[in-house]
Amino acid sequence: MLQRCAGCHGVRWPPTPRCARCTAPDHEWIAAAGRGRLWSWIVMHQRYFADAEDQIPYVIGYIELVEGPMVMARLRSAAGARCDATVEFRSEDSREAQIAVFALADAPA
């Protein structure tokens, strides 16, 4: 889900009390398409969260959602990754929480 301004209809992430473009306080929630393009990525070799210790190395992607906002999220794999590659949302359960994960659009589910 993404927050959309009721005034200018700009989509914003993370959610904020006021729109950064028009400062309107009113908003609505819209369902995200679950797609975007890979802007950049890194392979993490350092453990920052205990839940990821058994997954080192893991990939963090910087993704531009089709709705516009940029998000950082786990990427299933760096294999075949390239800038502007189409990615799709996948949800994965971890020991601590449900986390957002993206995969290359042509990768198997």
Secondary structure, 3 states (H helix, E strand, C coil): CEEEECCCCCEECCCCCCCCCCCCCCEEEECCCCEEEEEEEEEECCCCCHHHHHHCCEEEEEEEECCCCEEEEEECCCCCCCCCCEEEEEEEECCCCEEEEEEECCCCC
